[in-house]
Amino acid sequence: MRTQKTGLAILMLVIVLGCAVFGPSGPTVYDDSDFSFQYPETWQTMTDLWGDRYQPGREYYQLGINEIIMVTSVQKQGESGAWFAVASTPLAETINLEHVVSETYAPFMDTLQDYTERNTTVAGTDGFEVTYKRPWGEPWWQFRDIWIVNDSVLYVLSSHAYPTSFDSFQEDFEFILNSFTLK
């Protein structure tokens, strides 16, 4: 009996240690000098996915802002999934955020579907949210762009996926947005 208890104790210890070492490590943190956010541990950066073939810093979907970081649920190149990006541009003066957003999307209005706008708050900062469907290449994509201003910088926090799968990633998108902080 004593041998069984000892064996059981050793087995339990191995299981507990195995879970601690090999179990879920929790969300991943992206930390920038101006902001940070967490994303699901199963997601990765686009640079991790594509290596040197991916170049952050380019203009984000023709919106006049430059991408800082993009993370994705995609595990292998060519798969579909979901994406979350932070893009920005410096501001020289105070702006009317609603006016800037309207002007930004105006050239694309004839190609956008289900376009909506509303006020929102992220990281304690008032912002403006735009949702829409937009063709990019062959497929149509569902976007949710949240525009905020902090310390003379305009940020766009953008979530996108195929319209048929956007809702299935809603929990991940909300997790990322709820963890977003400005410094």
Buried (B, 14 or more C-beta within 10 A) or exposed (E): EEEEEEEEEEEEEEEEEEEEEEEEEEBBEBEEEEBBBBBBEEBBBBBEBBEEEBEBEEEBBEBBBBBBBBBBBBEEEEEEBBBBBBBBBEBEEEEEBEEBBBEBBEEBEEEBEEBEBEEBEBBEBEBBBBBBBBEEEEEBBBBBBBBBBBEEBBBBBBBBBBBEEBEEBEEBBEBBBEBBEBE
